[in-house]
Amino acid sequence: MQNDYRQVEIGDKNRALLDFARKVTLSPQNMEKADVDKLRDHGFSDSDISDAAQLIGYFNYTNRVMDCLGIKPETHMRYKTRD
């Protein structure tokens, strides 16, 4: 699943959340109201969406800070580089 969640059966609701997280991570400048609306359509509340956006943003922030400072992840964490 870590390599490509889109190749695993995880249900539509989980897939919608991971699609949202992927877009926030890879192309945040392309986020639109429709991205949030899609989460609502899958049953996520505004509070859920806010929590998800904040957690996704936090992890993106901390990962970028660690990368730019050359901090290696802990040994139990799997680090996958982008191609």
MOPAC internal coordinates of N, CA, C and O (Angstrom, degrees):
PM7 1SCF
backbone

  N    0.0000 0     0.00 0     0.00 0    0    0    0
  C    1.4370 1     0.00 0     0.00 0    1    0    0
  C    1.5209 1   110.92 1     0.00 0    2    1    0
  O    1.2310 1   119.90 1   144.96 1    3    2    1
  N    1.3106 1   117.79 1   -35.04 1    3    2    1
  C    1.4627 1   120.65 1  -178.95 1    5    3    2
  C    1.5243 1   110.83 1   -64.03 1    6    5    3
  O    1.2310 1   120.24 1   146.22 1    7    6    5
  N    1.3067 1   117.14 1   -33.78 1    7    6    5
  C    1.4624 1   119.44 1  -179.02 1    9    7    6
  C    1.5202 1   111.68 1   -72.13 1   10    9    7
  O    1.2310 1   119.63 1   141.18 1   11   10    9
  N    1.3283 1   118.31 1   -38.82 1   11   10    9
  C    1.4613 1   121.13 1   178.61 1   13   11   10
  C    1.5265 1   109.80 1  -165.99 1   14   13   11
  O    1.2310 1   120.91 1   -84.12 1   15   14   13
  N    1.3071 1   115.86 1    95.88 1   15   14   13
  C    1.4660 1   121.13 1  -178.12 1   17   15   14
  C    1.5193 1   112.03 1   -60.40 1   18   17   15
  O    1.2310 1   120.42 1   158.36 1   19   18   17
  N    1.3437 1   116.80 1   -21.64 1   19   18   17
  C    1.4592 1   120.24 1  -177.96 1   21   19   18
  C    1.5225 1   112.19 1   -71.23 1   22   21   19
  O    1.2310 1   120.00 1   168.38 1   23   22   21
  N    1.3227 1   117.61 1   -11.62 1   23   22   21
  C    1.4584 1   122.38 1   180.00 1   25   23   22
  C    1.5212 1   112.60 1   -96.77 1   26   25   23
  O    1.2310 1   120.48 1  -174.45 1   27   26   25
  N    1.3370 1   116.68 1     5.55 1   27   26   25
  C    1.4630 1   121.78 1  -175.84 1   29   27   26
  C    1.5268 1   108.72 1  -121.27 1   30   29   27
  O    1.2310 1   120.55 1   -37.15 1   31   30   29
  N    1.3225 1   116.56 1   142.85 1   31   30   29
  C    1.4626 1   120.33 1   176.75 1   33   31   30
  C    1.5250 1   108.54 1   -79.60 1   34   33   31
  O    1.2310 1   120.66 1   -71.35 1   35   34   33
  N    1.3192 1   116.34 1   108.65 1   35   34   33
  C    1.4646 1   121.18 1  -177.32 1   37   35   34
  C    1.5292 1   112.44 1  -126.00 1   38   37   35
  O    1.2310 1   120.40 1  -178.48 1   39   38   37
  N    1.3033 1   116.84 1     1.52 1   39   38   37
  C    1.4578 1   120.70 1  -179.22 1   41   39   38
  C    1.5241 1   111.29 1    89.87 1   42   41   39
  O    1.2310 1   121.43 1   -27.55 1   43   42   41
  N    1.3117 1   114.87 1   152.45 1   43   42   41
  C    1.4629 1   120.70 1  -175.19 1   45   43   42
  C    1.5265 1   112.88 1   -64.87 1   46   45   43
  O    1.2310 1   120.14 1   140.70 1   47   46   45
  N    1.3219 1   117.34 1   -39.30 1   47   46   45
  C    1.4685 1   120.15 1  -178.31 1   49   47   46
  C    1.5246 1   111.29 1   -64.82 1   50   49   47
  O    1.2310 1   120.47 1   133.47 1   51   50   49
  N    1.3382 1   116.70 1   -46.53 1   51   50   49
  C    1.4655 1   120.26 1   178.25 1   53   51   50
  C    1.5265 1   111.13 1   -64.89 1   54   53   51
  O    1.2310 1   120.68 1   140.56 1   55   54   53
  N    1.3178 1   116.31 1   -39.44 1   55   54   53
  C    1.4649 1   120.05 1   179.76 1   57   55   54
  C    1.5312 1   110.41 1   -63.36 1   58   57   55
  O    1.2310 1   120.22 1   138.88 1   59   58   57
  N    1.3357 1   117.18 1   -41.12 1   59   58   57
  C    1.4612 1   120.78 1   178.71 1   61   59   58
  C    1.5311 1   110.78 1   -61.09 1   62   61   59
  O    1.2310 1   120.58 1   137.94 1   63   62   61
  N    1.3356 1   116.50 1   -42.06 1   63   62   61
  C    1.4599 1   120.17 1   179.09 1   65   63   62
  C    1.5241 1   111.12 1   -65.82 1   66   65   63
  O    1.2310 1   120.32 1   137.41 1   67   66   65
  N    1.3196 1   117.00 1   -42.59 1   67   66   65
  C    1.4712 1   119.51 1   179.24 1   69   67   66
  C    1.5208 1   111.66 1   -69.77 1   70   69   67
  O    1.2310 1   119.87 1   145.68 1   71   70   69
  N    1.3132 1   117.86 1   -34.32 1   71   70   69
  C    1.4718 1   120.29 1   173.98 1   73   71   70
  C    1.5304 1   110.17 1   -61.09 1   74   73   71
  O    1.2310 1   120.87 1   136.91 1   75   74   73
  N    1.3257 1   115.95 1   -43.09 1   75   74   73
  C    1.4657 1   122.11 1   177.50 1   77   75   74
  C    1.5324 1   109.94 1   -60.18 1   78   77   75
  O    1.2310 1   120.64 1   131.01 1   79   78   77
  N    1.3291 1   116.38 1   -48.99 1   79   78   77
  C    1.4708 1   121.05 1  -179.56 1   81   79   78
  C    1.5278 1   111.12 1   -61.27 1   82   81   79
  O    1.2310 1   120.44 1   139.47 1   83   82   81
  N    1.3050 1   116.77 1   -40.53 1   83   82   81
  C    1.4674 1   121.07 1   179.55 1   85   83   82
  C    1.5229 1   110.97 1   -62.88 1   86   85   83
  O    1.2310 1   120.71 1   135.44 1   87   86   85
  N    1.3312 1   116.25 1   -44.56 1   87   86   85
  C    1.4641 1   119.80 1  -178.99 1   89   87   86
  C    1.5312 1   110.89 1   -67.79 1   90   89   87
  O    1.2310 1   120.21 1   138.01 1   91   90   89
  N    1.3357 1   117.21 1   -41.99 1   91   90   89
  C    1.4670 1   120.35 1   177.07 1   93   91   90
  C    1.5208 1   110.22 1   -58.84 1   94   93   91
  O    1.2310 1   120.55 1   140.97 1   95   94   93
  N    1.3214 1   116.55 1   -39.03 1   95   94   93
  C    1.4600 1   121.90 1  -176.43 1   97   95   94
  C    1.5261 1   112.43 1   -75.03 1   98   97   95
  O    1.2310 1   120.44 1   133.83 1   99   98   97
  N    1.3317 1   116.77 1   -46.17 1   99   98   97
  C    1.4662 1   120.33 1  -171.96 1  101   99   98
  C    1.5222 1   114.72 1   -92.28 1  102  101   99
  O    1.2310 1   120.10 1   151.35 1  103  102  101
  N    1.3295 1   117.42 1   -28.65 1  103  102  101
  C    1.4692 1   118.76 1  -178.35 1  105  103  102
  C    1.5316 1   110.92 1  -149.57 1  106  105  103
  O    1.2310 1   120.59 1  -116.25 1  107  106  105
  N    1.3238 1   116.49 1    63.75 1  107  106  105
  C    1.4616 1   119.83 1  -176.82 1  109  107  106
  C    1.5297 1   113.30 1   -60.22 1  110  109  107
  O    1.2310 1   120.32 1   153.53 1  111  110  109
  N    1.3033 1   116.99 1   -26.47 1  111  110  109
  C    1.4614 1   120.80 1   179.82 1  113  111  110
  C    1.5281 1   111.96 1   -68.02 1  114  113  111
  O    1.2310 1   119.94 1   165.69 1  115  114  113
  N    1.3024 1   117.72 1   -14.31 1  115  114  113
  C    1.4632 1   122.27 1  -179.71 1  117  115  114
  C    1.5306 1   113.62 1   -98.92 1  118  117  115
  O    1.2310 1   120.02 1  -175.46 1  119  118  117
  N    1.3208 1   117.57 1     4.54 1  119  118  117
  C    1.4585 1   120.15 1   179.92 1  121  119  118
  C    1.5272 1   109.84 1   -65.76 1  122  121  119
  O    1.2310 1   121.71 1   -38.50 1  123  122  121
  N    1.3287 1   114.33 1   141.50 1  123  122  121
  C    1.4609 1   121.21 1  -179.22 1  125  123  122
  C    1.5257 1   109.56 1  -135.36 1  126  125  123
  O    1.2310 1   120.91 1   -14.33 1  127  126  125
  N    1.3076 1   115.86 1   165.67 1  127  126  125
  C    1.4599 1   121.09 1   176.45 1  129  127  126
  C    1.5294 1   110.56 1   -55.37 1  130  129  127
  O    1.2310 1   120.54 1   145.62 1  131  130  129
  N    1.3155 1   116.58 1   -34.38 1  131  130  129
  C    1.4645 1   121.07 1   179.96 1  133  131  130
  C    1.5245 1   112.07 1   -60.08 1  134  133  131
  O    1.2310 1   119.86 1   149.78 1  135  134  133
  N    1.3299 1   117.87 1   -30.22 1  135  134  133
  C    1.4657 1   120.98 1   178.96 1  137  135  134
  C    1.5270 1   110.51 1   -66.17 1  138  137  135
  O    1.2310 1   120.58 1   139.62 1  139  138  137
  N    1.3235 1   116.49 1   -40.38 1  139  138  137
  C    1.4622 1   121.27 1   177.24 1  141  139  138
  C    1.5233 1   109.61 1   -71.93 1  142  141  139
  O    1.2310 1   120.52 1   138.42 1  143  142  141
  N    1.3260 1   116.61 1   -41.58 1  143  142  141
  C    1.4666 1   120.60 1   179.40 1  145  143  142
  C    1.5305 1   111.25 1   -59.13 1  146  145  143
  O    1.2310 1   120.44 1   143.09 1  147  146  145
  N    1.3272 1   116.75 1   -36.91 1  147  146  145
  C    1.4676 1   120.32 1   179.14 1  149  147  146
  C    1.5314 1   110.43 1   -62.50 1  150  149  147
  O    1.2310 1   120.42 1   141.16 1  151  150  149
  N    1.3294 1   116.80 1   -38.84 1  151  150  149
  C    1.4666 1   119.54 1   177.21 1  153  151  150
  C    1.5265 1   110.50 1   -66.34 1  154  153  151
  O    1.2310 1   120.49 1   138.65 1  155  154  153
  N    1.3073 1   116.67 1   -41.35 1  155  154  153
  C    1.4761 1   119.96 1   176.74 1  157  155  154
  C    1.5278 1   110.68 1   -60.00 1  158  157  155
  O    1.2310 1   120.88 1   138.45 1  159  158  157
  N    1.3349 1   115.92 1   -41.55 1  159  158  157
  C    1.4663 1   120.82 1   179.46 1  161  159  158
  C    1.5278 1   111.82 1   -60.95 1  162  161  159
  O    1.2310 1   120.64 1   154.93 1  163  162  161
  N    1.3310 1   116.38 1   -25.07 1  163  162  161
  C    1.4648 1   120.97 1   179.31 1  165  163  162
  C    1.5268 1   112.20 1   -94.48 1  166  165  163
  O    1.2310 1   120.53 1  -170.66 1  167  166  165
  N    1.3292 1   116.58 1     9.34 1  167  166  165
  C    1.4574 1   119.64 1   173.61 1  169  167  166
  C    1.5122 1   116.33 1    97.24 1  170  169  167
  O    1.2310 1   119.80 1  -174.74 1  171  170  169
  N    1.3202 1   117.99 1     5.26 1  171  170  169
  C    1.4591 1   120.36 1   177.60 1  173  171  170
  C    1.5257 1   109.69 1   -79.38 1  174  173  171
  O    1.2310 1   120.68 1   -44.53 1  175  174  173
  N    1.3230 1   116.30 1   135.47 1  175  174  173
  C    1.4643 1   121.05 1   176.84 1  177  175  174
  C    1.5295 1   109.24 1   -81.14 1  178  177  175
  O    1.2310 1   120.71 1   -12.59 1  179  178  177
  N    1.3119 1   116.24 1   167.41 1  179  178  177
  C    1.4635 1   119.71 1   176.08 1  181  179  178
  C    1.5223 1   111.01 1   -60.42 1  182  181  179
  O    1.2310 1   120.58 1   143.61 1  183  182  181
  N    1.3266 1   116.50 1   -36.39 1  183  182  181
  C    1.4634 1   120.37 1   176.95 1  185  183  182
  C    1.5286 1   111.26 1   -64.85 1  186  185  183
  O    1.2310 1   120.32 1   137.91 1  187  186  185
  N    1.3385 1   116.99 1   -42.09 1  187  186  185
  C    1.4724 1   121.43 1   176.48 1  189  187  186
  C    1.5230 1   110.73 1   -59.48 1  190  189  187
  O    1.2310 1   121.14 1   135.33 1  191  190  189
  N    1.3177 1   115.42 1   -44.67 1  191  190  189
  C    1.4707 1   120.91 1  -176.93 1  193  191  190
  C    1.5259 1   110.17 1   -66.86 1  194  193  191
  O    1.2310 1   120.62 1   138.60 1  195  194  193
  N    1.3161 1   116.41 1   -41.40 1  195  194  193
  C    1.4647 1   120.36 1   176.70 1  197  195  194
  C    1.5244 1   110.76 1   -61.76 1  198  197  195
  O    1.2310 1   120.47 1   134.36 1  199  198  197
  N    1.3324 1   116.71 1   -45.64 1  199  198  197
  C    1.4704 1   120.39 1   177.76 1  201  199  198
  C    1.5246 1   110.69 1   -59.19 1  202  201  199
  O    1.2310 1   120.52 1   134.19 1  203  202  201
  N    1.3308 1   116.60 1   -45.81 1  203  202  201
  C    1.4698 1   120.56 1  -179.02 1  205  203  202
  C    1.5232 1   110.36 1   -62.18 1  206  205  203
  O    1.2310 1   120.08 1   132.97 1  207  206  205
  N    1.3295 1   117.45 1   -47.03 1  207  206  205
  C    1.4699 1   120.65 1  -178.97 1  209  207  206
  C    1.5214 1   111.18 1   -60.76 1  210  209  207
  O    1.2310 1   120.51 1   138.99 1  211  210  209
  N    1.3176 1   116.63 1   -41.01 1  211  210  209
  C    1.4600 1   119.59 1  -179.62 1  213  211  210
  C    1.5263 1   111.81 1   -69.17 1  214  213  211
  O    1.2310 1   120.15 1   138.76 1  215  214  213
  N    1.3280 1   117.32 1   -41.24 1  215  214  213
  C    1.4710 1   119.64 1   178.36 1  217  215  214
  C    1.5213 1   111.89 1   -67.08 1  218  217  215
  O    1.2310 1   120.69 1   137.70 1  219  218  217
  N    1.3213 1   116.28 1   -42.30 1  219  218  217
  C    1.4654 1   120.01 1   178.32 1  221  219  218
  C    1.5202 1   109.61 1   -62.07 1  222  221  219
  O    1.2310 1   120.59 1   133.26 1  223  222  221
  N    1.3317 1   116.47 1   -46.74 1  223  222  221
  C    1.4595 1   120.67 1   178.70 1  225  223  222
  C    1.5175 1   112.18 1   -61.10 1  226  225  223
  O    1.2310 1   120.33 1   138.53 1  227  226  225
  N    1.3192 1   116.97 1   -41.47 1  227  226  225
  C    1.4593 1   121.11 1   179.63 1  229  227  226
  C    1.5257 1   111.56 1   -62.17 1  230  229  227
  O    1.2310 1   120.66 1   132.37 1  231  230  229
  N    1.3305 1   116.34 1   -47.63 1  231  230  229
  C    1.4632 1   118.90 1  -179.74 1  233  231  230
  C    1.5291 1   111.13 1   -65.96 1  234  233  231
  O    1.2310 1   119.99 1   141.26 1  235  234  233
  N    1.3173 1   117.62 1   -38.74 1  235  234  233
  C    1.4616 1   119.50 1   176.05 1  237  235  234
  C    1.5277 1   110.60 1   -61.40 1  238  237  235
  O    1.2310 1   120.67 1   136.08 1  239  238  237
  N    1.3152 1   116.33 1   -43.92 1  239  238  237
  C    1.4702 1   121.24 1   178.87 1  241  239  238
  C    1.5228 1   111.17 1   -60.32 1  242  241  239
  O    1.2310 1   120.35 1   127.11 1  243  242  241
  N    1.3354 1   116.94 1   -52.89 1  243  242  241
  C    1.4658 1   119.10 1  -176.16 1  245  243  242
  C    1.5270 1   111.48 1   -64.47 1  246  245  243
  O    1.2310 1   120.03 1   142.02 1  247  246  245
  N    1.3153 1   117.54 1   -37.98 1  247  246  245
  C    1.4630 1   119.68 1   178.19 1  249  247  246
  C    1.5251 1   111.18 1   -64.72 1  250  249  247
  O    1.2310 1   119.81 1   139.14 1  251  250  249
  N    1.3159 1   117.97 1   -40.86 1  251  250  249
  C    1.4575 1   120.71 1   179.44 1  253  251  250
  C    1.5255 1   111.56 1   -66.79 1  254  253  251
  O    1.2310 1   120.34 1   138.64 1  255  254  253
  N    1.3238 1   116.95 1   -41.36 1  255  254  253
  C    1.4608 1   120.34 1   177.45 1  257  255  254
  C    1.5254 1   109.79 1   -62.01 1  258  257  255
  O    1.2310 1   120.45 1   133.74 1  259  258  257
  N    1.3278 1   116.74 1   -46.26 1  259  258  257
  C    1.4657 1   119.61 1   179.14 1  261  259  258
  C    1.5294 1   111.15 1   -61.73 1  262  261  259
  O    1.2310 1   120.23 1   137.17 1  263  262  261
  N    1.3360 1   117.17 1   -42.83 1  263  262  261
  C    1.4642 1   120.39 1   179.32 1  265  263  262
  C    1.5283 1   111.19 1   -61.88 1  266  265  263
  O    1.2310 1   120.34 1   133.98 1  267  266  265
  N    1.3299 1   116.95 1   -46.02 1  267  266  265
  C    1.4701 1   118.33 1  -175.69 1  269  267  266
  C    1.5198 1   112.29 1   -70.56 1  270  269  267
  O    1.2310 1   119.88 1   157.35 1  271  270  269
  N    1.3268 1   117.83 1   -22.65 1  271  270  269
  C    1.4640 1   121.19 1   177.00 1  273  271  270
  C    1.5253 1   112.64 1   -93.62 1  274  273  271
  O    1.2310 1   120.60 1   178.74 1  275  274  273
  N    1.3206 1   116.45 1    -1.26 1  275  274  273
  C    1.4567 1   120.41 1   179.14 1  277  275  274
  C    1.5086 1   113.95 1    73.69 1  278  277  275
  O    1.2310 1   120.17 1  -157.31 1  279  278  277
  N    1.3172 1   117.28 1    22.69 1  279  278  277
  C    1.4680 1   121.11 1   179.46 1  281  279  278
  C    1.5213 1   108.26 1   -80.59 1  282  281  279
  O    1.2310 1   120.70 1   -55.28 1  283  282  281
  N    1.2950 1   116.27 1   124.72 1  283  282  281
  C    1.4625 1   121.74 1   179.40 1  285  283  282
  C    1.5224 1   109.76 1   -83.73 1  286  285  283
  O    1.2310 1   120.26 1   -34.88 1  287  286  285
  N    1.3325 1   117.10 1   145.12 1  287  286  285
  C    1.4600 1   119.36 1   178.45 1  289  287  286
  C    1.5265 1   111.34 1   -66.57 1  290  289  287
  O    1.2310 1   121.32 1   -20.26 1  291  290  289
  N    1.3218 1   115.08 1   159.74 1  291  290  289
  C    1.4481 1   119.59 1   177.84 1  293  291  290
  C    1.5259 1   109.57 1   -59.81 1  294  293  291
  O    1.2310 1   120.48 1   -25.07 1  295  294  293
  N    1.3174 1   116.68 1   154.93 1  295  294  293
  C    1.4628 1   121.06 1  -173.31 1  297  295  294
  C    1.5241 1   112.96 1   -60.91 1  298  297  295
  O    1.2310 1   119.28 1   151.18 1  299  298  297
  N    1.3241 1   118.99 1   -28.82 1  299  298  297
  C    1.4668 1   120.59 1  -179.47 1  301  299  298
  C    1.5358 1   112.42 1   -82.20 1  302  301  299
  O    1.2310 1   120.75 1   174.26 1  303  302  301
  N    1.3188 1   116.17 1    -5.74 1  303  302  301
  C    1.4702 1   119.93 1   178.59 1  305  303  302
  C    1.5257 1   108.90 1   -93.40 1  306  305  303
  O    1.2310 1   121.35 1   -41.98 1  307  306  305
  N    1.3019 1   115.02 1   138.02 1  307  306  305
  C    1.4628 1   120.00 1   177.80 1  309  307  306
  C    1.5139 1   108.24 1   -91.47 1  310  309  307
  O    1.2310 1   120.51 1   -53.28 1  311  310  309
  N    1.2948 1   116.62 1   126.72 1  311  310  309
  C    1.4536 1   121.88 1  -178.89 1  313  311  310
  C    1.5195 1   108.88 1  -108.47 1  314  313  311
  O    1.2310 1   120.98 1   -65.18 1  315  314  313
  N    1.3073 1   115.74 1   114.82 1  315  314  313
  C    1.4568 1   120.39 1  -179.29 1  317  315  314
  C    1.5195 1   108.93 1  -108.61 1  318  317  315
  O    1.2310 1   120.08 1   -60.07 1  319  318  317
  N    1.3076 1   117.46 1   119.93 1  319  318  317
  C    1.4547 1   120.00 1   177.87 1  321  319  318
  C    1.5114 1   110.00 1   -81.77 1  322  321  319
  O    1.2310 1   121.04 1   -27.25 1  323  322  321
  N    1.3189 1   115.62 1   152.75 1  323  322  321
  C    1.4696 1   120.80 1   177.92 1  325  323  322
  C    1.5162 1   109.51 1   -82.29 1  326  325  323
  O    1.2310 1   121.46 1   -34.71 1  327  326  325
  N    1.3298 1   114.81 1   145.29 1  327  326  325
  C    1.4646 1   119.48 1   178.13 1  329  327  326
  C    1.5065 1   110.13 1   -81.82 1  330  329  327
  O    1.2310 1   120.10 1   180.00 1  331  330  329

